[in-house]
């Protein structure tokens, strides 16, 4: 199985509106932290997640969080 590429060793804080988003799980997207279909050359697929109300989120960019797509601080140990 393919391993994700570390896009960045820091989360990205975004204010998201309600809706469904596709988080890049492979680390290859040029539109981090969101999917741009770069995963198609890997066995990794993006993760869909839904936001119910407008809110600030910290999205993982190291791709190794145990709370994907959200940052859990794992990037500090890589």
N, C-alpha and C positions, 0 to 999 in steps of 0.2 A: 504494500500500500504506500502511496505517496505521502510525504510529510509536507506540511505547509511551510512556506517561506515566511520568515519574519519580515513583515512590511515595515514595522517601526517598533522600537522598544518603549513605546509610550501610547497611552490610549488617546482617542480623539473625542473631545467633548462637542456634542452637537445638540441643538434644540430641534427636536423632531415634531412634526405635526402628526395628527392621527393618520394611520395608514399602515400598509404592509411594506416592509423593506427587505432587501436581500443582502445580507452581510457576506462579504468575501471571506471564505474559510481557507482558501489556498494561499493567499498572500501575494498573488501575481497581478491582481487588478491594478490598473492605473488610476482607478477612481476610488481609492481607499477611503473609508472602510467598506465601501459597497462593491458589489459584483459588477464586472464588465464582460463576463463570459470568458475570461482568460483561463478559467479552471478547465476548460474543455480538453486541454492537453494532459490533464491529470485525472486521477480517480476521485478527487475531492469535489464535493458539490457545495454550493452556497447554502446558507441557512436563512430561511424566511423567518421574520419576526414581525409582530404587530404592536403598534403603539395605539393605545385607546384614547389618550388625551395628550395635548401638547405638553412636552416635558423635556428637560435636559437629561441626556444620557452620556455615559462614557463608554464608547465602543472599543473593544479590544482590537489592537493592530498587530500584536505579536503572534496571534492565532493559537495560543496555547492556554488561554483562560479555561478554567473549569466551569465558568458561568457564561459560556458563549451565548450571544455575541457581546456580552458586557465584560468590561475589564474587572479582574479580581486581584490585580497586582502581580500576577505571574511574571510579567515582563521584567520585574526587578531581579529575578533569579536566573535570567537567561544570559 
